[in-house]
Structures are given as C-alpha cells and as structure tokens.
Amino acid sequence: MTLIFLLLLLLVLYFTFAHFYPVRGFKAKFSSFTPNTLPNLYLYSFEIHLHSQFSYDSLGKPEDITKTAIEEDIDYVIVTDHENDYIKHFTSDRIIAGVERKITDEKGQILGDLLVVEDIKVVAHPFKEKYRWKLELPEDYLFELVDLKDALLERKALLALFLPYILLRGLFSINWALEPLKRLIDVEKYLQLYMKMGIKNPIVGGLDHHVKLYIREVGIRFLFPHYRHSFRLMRNFLISDERVTEKKDFLRFLKKGNLLISFSQKPTLYWKEEQRLKVLPPEDCLLLKLTQRGKECYTGSYFEVEPSAGINLFIGYTYKLRLGWFYLGLKPLFVFLWKEEHNGRDATA
C-alpha cells in the first residue's frame, strides 16, 4: 500500500508540475483601459520556412501544404526548400516559392543561412551556432526570431519530460496535446539575444517544418509531423492598412514590416494612436515591454503603452493561475516589434 501511495503521489506531483510549468514572478500593473474605437486594418496570416519533398530531408508533397493551408485558414505559405525552388511549379494562390540557402565563404565555412523569396531575404536559424550570422546585416533583411523546430529541439530534456503528459492529452485531442509544447518555447530568451546582438530588423517566426514519415495508400494519407501541427503551434500575421489582393502585394507589404508572431489562431492587433501604442489581444494576458532600458509588465485585456525611443519588443503571455506576483503555466501568445524614431515619428517593423 505504501508503494502504491508513493506512486500515486509521484503521478500527482508530475502532472501538477507539467500542468503549471513554467512559473515566474512579475510585478505587473493592471491595465484598466478599454478601446474607444478600432482602426481600419487588414490582417493576413502566413507561414514561412517549410520544406516539401524537394528538400533532401523532407517528404511532404505540395498538395499537402495547399490542403493544410486551406483547412487551417492560412492566407499565404512560403515554402523554402534547400537550395532549390522546384516548388514554383506547384504554386497556387496561397503557396509562394522561396529557397533556403547556406551562405559560405571561399573555404566552404558557413557564414549564415538565408531564406530568399524574390527580393525578400530572411536570416534563418540566427541563434543556432552552426548558422549564426557572421556578416554585416542589411537593414532591409527580415530576422527569424523564433525557429519553431530549433526552439523545441534545443530543449530536448524538457520535451522528453513532458512527453507522457503530452501523449495522455493526445488521447483526447491533438490540439490539446499541442498546447503544452508552446510553453516550452523560450521566446523571451530570443528577445534578450536579439537586443544583446543589437539587431533592429523586422522579426518573423519560421516553422522549419520537415515531414519525416509519409504513408499513402488507398484512403490513407499519414504525415508526421503533419503540417497542421506546426500551423497550429505558430503563425505570423501581416497587419496592413491596405487590402492585399495578390501575392505580389503581400510580398511588398511583408517587406515593410508590421508583423506579428502569434501562438494563437486568433490575432492580436496593435496600432499607434495619440502618441500611445495600443494593443488588443484575443484574451486576457500578461504583457511585457522590453527595451534597452529594462522591462515593463502589465496585465489586462487591452493595453495603452507609451513606446520608448528606439526598439520596443512586446511579448504577450497567457497563464493558468496567478498567485500574487507569480504566474503559473505561462504560455506565449504573441510577439511583435515596434520601432519608435527619435525624432518623434514612428514606424512599425
């Protein structure tokens, strides 16, 4: 009986830990604002950094990407296979062809990794030592702040610890099983590295999705990991004050910035009005504003924040429980960058 009791106690402690991880303390101000009006903005969801069967290490087919994009209501998907753009022969209204290229010197040493989409360039895997960017960074390049695959695999030990918890939830719902994975993504660490490196480029979130197992028979199509798994974990939103009707318009606006990395299928809105930055998330959250001067924290369902000069990085967290200054079960909800010019003019990035 004692052994059974100890086993049950360990199970309870394990699932309690898994359910409420991570726990962090923040001294946050309560935001009591309510929006008077909403701006006339257009939102377009997109994914970037996917691999199809035209990459040596992926098995997914173009039709699987298109089908999943329609099912998950993703407006545009940028596929960047390794060193080739064969996917261009299978593009559609939603699929945009790009390529992932290793940048090397004359000795073959890797100087960085780029996603190239027409005239748009995105620095990929920036925090992975093998692909760490070693060249001057042009200001018009985008920066892959979160690489979903890297973010999960660099925490292999924690991922293994969470595996029984994730599998148990998976018996009831795939979506329910995916949600804990978001809590393993250390977004704030990437923001701190971004500031430490002195980067000022617009940020995006890349999936780096590879399909490793593919079974197709009559009436059966099995992919693992499935594209929908990554689409449900993270997506980007382009926020525009103009309507996008074609892929070329989307790419033109993408290059300008005004981007949001979202860990929810529902977007967060942000805009500048009356010298204040206004943030409207889809649910109550903890909002962190990070600048070179330090950190500011707020809680609420709508925020009005005075941006600091220079780079302002914002991250929203949902949480399961709040005990005083402590937040349990923190899960990233969104990330975006706001660039406030020193001369009083503002521009998003």
C-alpha positions as CSV (number, residue, x, y, z in Angstrom):
1,M,0.0,0.0,0.0
2,T,2.9,2.4,0.8
3,L,4.4,1.8,-2.6
4,I,1.1,2.4,-4.4
5,F,0.6,5.5,-2.4
6,L,4.1,6.8,-3.3
7,L,3.5,6.0,-7.0
8,L,0.2,7.9,-6.9
9,L,1.8,10.8,-5.1
10,L,4.6,10.9,-7.8
11,L,2.0,10.9,-10.5
12,V,0.1,13.7,-8.9
13,L,3.3,15.8,-8.5
14,Y,4.3,15.1,-12.1
15,F,1.0,16.1,-13.7
16,T,0.8,19.2,-11.4
17,F,4.3,20.2,-12.5
18,A,3.5,19.6,-16.1
19,H,0.2,21.5,-15.9
20,F,1.6,24.6,-14.2
21,Y,5.1,24.8,-15.8
22,P,6.6,27.4,-16.1
23,V,6.2,29.6,-13.0
24,R,7.6,33.1,-13.0
25,G,7.3,36.3,-10.9
26,F,6.4,39.6,-12.4
27,K,5.4,42.9,-10.7
28,A,2.8,43.9,-13.3
29,K,0.5,46.9,-13.5
30,F,-3.2,46.3,-14.1
31,S,-4.4,47.8,-17.4
32,S,-7.9,49.2,-17.0
33,F,-8.2,50.8,-20.4
34,T,-11.0,50.0,-22.9
35,P,-10.7,50.8,-26.6
36,N,-12.9,53.6,-27.8
37,T,-12.6,52.8,-31.4
38,L,-10.8,50.2,-33.5
39,P,-8.6,51.1,-36.5
40,N,-9.5,50.0,-40.1
41,L,-6.8,47.4,-40.5
42,Y,-6.5,44.2,-42.6
43,L,-5.0,41.0,-41.3
44,Y,-3.3,38.3,-43.4
45,S,-2.0,35.1,-41.9
46,F,1.1,33.5,-43.3
47,E,3.7,30.7,-42.6
48,I,7.3,30.7,-43.7
49,H,10.2,28.3,-43.7
50,L,8.6,25.0,-44.7
51,H,10.1,22.1,-46.6
52,S,8.5,19.8,-49.2
53,Q,9.6,16.7,-51.0
54,F,12.1,18.8,-52.9
55,S,14.2,19.1,-49.8
56,Y,16.5,16.1,-49.2
57,D,15.3,15.7,-45.6
58,S,11.5,16.1,-46.1
59,L,8.7,14.0,-47.6
60,G,5.7,16.4,-47.7
61,K,4.1,17.0,-51.0
62,P,3.0,20.4,-52.4
63,E,-0.7,19.3,-52.4
64,D,-0.4,18.5,-48.6
65,I,0.8,22.1,-48.0
66,T,-2.0,23.6,-50.0
67,K,-4.7,21.4,-48.5
68,T,-3.5,22.2,-44.9
69,A,-3.3,25.9,-45.6
70,I,-7.0,25.9,-46.7
71,E,-8.0,23.8,-43.7
72,E,-6.2,26.0,-41.2
73,D,-7.2,29.2,-42.9
74,I,-3.7,30.4,-43.7
75,D,-3.7,33.1,-46.4
76,Y,-0.1,32.5,-47.7
77,V,2.5,29.8,-47.2
78,I,6.2,30.5,-48.2
79,V,7.9,27.2,-48.9
80,T,11.7,27.4,-48.8
81,D,13.3,24.1,-49.9
82,H,17.0,23.6,-49.5
83,E,19.0,25.1,-52.4
84,N,16.2,24.8,-54.9
85,D,12.8,26.4,-55.8
86,Y,11.2,23.5,-57.7
87,I,8.1,24.2,-55.6
88,K,7.4,27.1,-58.0
89,H,5.9,24.6,-60.5
90,F,3.3,23.7,-57.9
91,T,2.4,27.1,-56.5
92,S,-1.2,28.3,-56.1
93,D,-3.0,31.5,-54.9
94,R,-1.7,30.6,-51.4
95,I,1.7,29.0,-52.0
96,I,4.7,31.2,-52.6
97,A,8.0,29.7,-53.8
98,G,11.3,30.6,-52.0
99,V,14.6,28.9,-51.3
100,E,16.8,28.2,-48.3
101,R,20.5,28.9,-49.0
102,K,23.6,28.4,-46.9
103,I,25.9,31.4,-47.2
104,T,29.6,30.2,-47.3
105,D,33.0,31.7,-47.8
106,E,35.6,30.5,-50.3
107,K,36.7,27.8,-47.9
108,G,33.2,26.4,-47.6
109,Q,32.7,27.7,-44.0
110,I,29.1,28.6,-43.2
111,L,28.6,32.3,-42.7
112,G,24.8,32.2,-42.2
113,D,21.6,30.9,-43.6
114,L,19.1,32.8,-45.7
115,L,15.5,32.3,-46.8
116,V,15.2,34.0,-50.2
117,V,11.7,34.9,-51.5
118,E,12.1,37.0,-54.7
119,D,13.7,40.2,-53.3
120,I,12.9,39.4,-49.7
121,K,15.7,37.9,-47.5
122,V,15.2,36.4,-44.1
123,V,18.1,35.5,-41.8
124,A,17.3,31.9,-40.6
125,H,18.5,29.9,-37.6
126,P,20.1,33.1,-36.2
127,F,20.6,31.6,-32.7
128,K,21.9,28.2,-33.8
129,E,25.7,28.2,-33.6
130,K,26.2,26.3,-36.9
131,Y,24.2,29.0,-38.8
132,R,24.9,32.1,-36.7
133,W,25.1,35.1,-38.9
134,K,28.7,36.3,-39.3
135,L,28.3,39.0,-42.0
136,E,27.0,42.6,-41.9
137,L,23.3,42.5,-41.6
138,P,21.5,44.8,-44.1
139,E,18.6,46.7,-42.5
140,D,16.1,45.5,-45.1
141,Y,16.5,41.8,-44.2
142,L,13.9,40.1,-42.0
143,F,15.1,38.2,-38.9
144,E,13.7,34.8,-37.9
145,L,13.4,35.5,-34.2
146,V,11.7,32.1,-33.5
147,D,12.6,29.0,-35.4
148,L,10.0,26.5,-34.2
149,K,11.9,23.4,-34.8
150,D,15.1,24.8,-33.2
151,A,13.2,26.2,-30.2
152,L,11.7,22.8,-29.4
153,L,14.7,20.6,-30.1
154,E,17.1,22.7,-28.1
155,R,15.0,21.7,-25.0
156,K,15.1,18.0,-25.7
157,A,15.4,17.0,-22.0
158,L,12.3,19.1,-21.0
159,L,10.5,17.8,-24.1
160,A,11.2,14.2,-23.0
161,L,10.0,15.0,-19.5
162,F,6.7,16.4,-20.9
163,L,6.2,13.5,-23.3
164,P,3.9,11.4,-21.1
165,Y,1.8,14.4,-20.3
166,I,1.5,15.3,-24.0
167,L,0.7,11.7,-25.0
168,L,-2.1,11.5,-22.4
169,R,-3.6,14.7,-23.6
170,G,-3.3,13.4,-27.2
171,L,-5.7,10.6,-26.4
172,F,-8.5,13.2,-26.1
173,S,-7.4,15.9,-28.7
174,I,-4.4,16.6,-30.9
175,N,-4.9,20.3,-30.3
176,W,-5.0,19.7,-26.5
177,A,-1.7,17.8,-26.9
178,L,0.0,20.6,-28.9
179,E,-0.8,23.3,-26.4
180,P,1.9,22.3,-23.8
181,L,4.5,22.5,-26.5
182,K,4.0,26.2,-26.7
183,R,5.1,26.6,-23.0
184,L,8.4,25.0,-23.9
185,I,9.3,27.8,-26.4
186,D,11.6,30.3,-24.6
187,V,10.6,33.3,-26.6
188,E,11.9,35.8,-24.0
189,K,15.3,34.3,-24.3
190,Y,15.3,35.0,-28.1
191,L,14.2,38.6,-27.5
192,Q,17.0,39.1,-25.0
193,L,19.5,37.7,-27.5
194,Y,18.0,39.9,-30.2
195,M,18.6,43.0,-28.1
196,K,22.1,41.9,-27.0
197,M,23.1,41.5,-30.6
198,G,21.9,45.0,-31.4
199,I,19.6,43.8,-34.1
200,K,17.0,46.2,-35.5
201,N,15.5,44.2,-38.3
202,P,11.8,43.2,-38.5
203,I,11.0,39.8,-37.0
204,V,9.1,36.8,-38.2
205,G,8.6,33.3,-36.9
206,G,9.7,30.3,-39.1
207,L,8.5,26.8,-38.8
208,D,11.4,24.9,-40.3
209,H,8.9,22.1,-40.8
210,H,10.1,18.7,-42.2
211,V,7.8,15.8,-42.8
212,K,9.8,12.7,-41.7
213,L,7.2,10.0,-42.1
214,Y,4.8,9.7,-45.1
215,I,2.4,6.8,-45.7
216,R,-0.1,6.9,-48.6
217,E,-2.4,4.1,-49.6
218,V,-6.0,4.0,-50.9
219,G,-8.0,6.1,-48.5
220,I,-5.0,6.7,-46.2
221,R,-2.6,9.7,-46.0
222,F,-0.5,9.9,-42.9
223,L,2.2,12.6,-42.4
224,F,4.3,13.0,-39.3
225,P,4.8,15.6,-38.2
226,H,1.8,16.9,-40.1
227,Y,1.9,20.5,-41.5
228,R,-1.2,21.2,-39.5
229,H,0.7,20.6,-36.2
230,S,3.2,23.4,-36.9
231,F,0.4,25.7,-38.3
232,R,-1.5,25.3,-35.0
233,L,1.6,26.0,-32.9
234,M,2.7,29.2,-34.5
235,R,1.8,31.5,-37.4
236,N,2.5,35.1,-38.5
237,F,0.2,37.9,-39.2
238,L,0.7,40.8,-41.6
239,I,-1.1,43.9,-40.4
240,S,-1.9,46.3,-43.2
241,D,-3.9,49.5,-43.7
242,E,-4.4,48.5,-47.3
243,R,-6.2,45.4,-48.8
244,V,-4.0,42.7,-50.2
245,T,-5.4,41.0,-53.3
246,E,-2.4,39.3,-54.9
247,K,0.8,37.5,-53.8
248,K,2.9,40.4,-55.2
249,D,1.1,42.9,-53.0
250,F,1.5,40.6,-50.0
251,L,5.3,40.3,-50.5
252,R,5.5,44.1,-51.0
253,F,3.8,44.7,-47.6
254,L,5.8,41.9,-46.0
255,K,9.0,43.7,-46.7
256,K,7.7,46.8,-44.9
257,G,7.2,45.0,-41.7
258,N,4.1,45.5,-39.4
259,L,4.3,41.8,-38.5
260,L,3.1,39.7,-35.6
261,I,4.3,36.3,-34.4
262,S,1.3,34.6,-33.0
263,F,1.0,31.4,-31.0
264,S,-2.8,31.5,-31.3
265,Q,-5.0,31.1,-34.3
266,K,-6.6,34.4,-33.2
267,P,-4.5,37.5,-33.9
268,T,-3.5,40.4,-31.7
269,L,-4.0,43.9,-33.0
270,Y,-1.5,46.7,-32.4
271,W,-1.5,50.3,-33.7
272,K,-0.3,53.8,-32.8
273,E,-2.8,56.5,-31.9
274,E,-2.4,59.7,-30.0
275,Q,1.3,59.0,-29.2
276,R,0.4,55.8,-27.5
277,L,0.8,52.2,-28.7
278,K,-2.5,50.3,-28.4
279,V,-2.5,46.5,-28.1
280,L,-5.7,44.4,-28.3
281,P,-5.1,40.7,-27.7
282,P,-7.7,38.0,-28.2
283,E,-7.8,37.2,-24.5
284,D,-6.6,38.4,-21.1
285,C,-2.8,38.2,-20.9
286,L,0.4,39.4,-19.3
287,L,2.2,42.0,-21.5
288,L,5.9,42.5,-21.3
289,K,7.6,45.5,-22.9
290,L,11.3,45.0,-23.4
291,T,13.8,47.8,-24.3
292,Q,17.4,48.6,-23.6
293,R,16.2,50.5,-20.5
294,G,14.6,47.4,-19.0
295,K,11.3,45.7,-18.7
296,E,7.7,46.9,-18.0
297,C,4.9,44.5,-17.2
298,Y,1.1,44.9,-17.5
299,T,-1.9,42.6,-17.1
300,G,-5.4,43.0,-18.7
301,S,-7.4,42.5,-21.9
302,Y,-6.3,45.8,-23.6
303,F,-3.3,48.0,-23.3
304,E,-2.2,51.5,-24.0
305,V,1.6,51.9,-23.7
306,E,3.9,54.8,-24.3
307,P,6.7,53.5,-26.5
308,S,10.3,54.3,-25.7
309,A,12.7,55.7,-28.3
310,G,14.3,53.0,-30.4
311,I,13.4,49.3,-30.4
312,N,10.4,48.2,-28.4
313,L,9.8,44.4,-28.1
314,F,6.5,43.1,-26.9
315,I,5.6,39.7,-25.7
316,G,2.2,38.5,-24.5
317,Y,1.7,35.5,-22.2
318,T,-1.5,33.7,-21.1
319,Y,-1.4,31.8,-17.8
320,K,-3.3,29.2,-15.9
321,L,-3.2,30.7,-12.5
322,R,-2.0,33.9,-10.8
323,L,-0.9,33.9,-7.1
324,G,0.2,37.5,-6.2
325,W,3.2,38.3,-8.3
326,F,3.6,34.7,-9.5
327,Y,2.1,33.5,-12.8
328,L,1.7,29.7,-13.3
329,G,1.6,27.9,-16.6
330,L,2.9,30.8,-18.7
331,K,2.4,30.3,-22.5
332,P,3.4,32.8,-25.2
333,L,0.5,34.4,-27.0
334,F,2.2,36.8,-29.4
335,V,5.4,38.7,-30.1
336,F,5.9,41.9,-32.1
337,L,8.4,44.7,-32.6
338,W,7.8,48.4,-32.6
339,K,10.4,50.9,-33.7
340,E,9.9,54.4,-32.3
341,E,12.0,57.0,-34.1
342,H,14.0,59.5,-32.1
343,N,12.6,62.5,-34.0
344,G,9.1,61.8,-32.8
345,R,7.9,60.0,-35.9
346,D,7.1,56.3,-35.6
347,A,7.3,53.3,-37.7
348,T,6.4,49.7,-37.1
349,A,8.7,46.9,-38.1
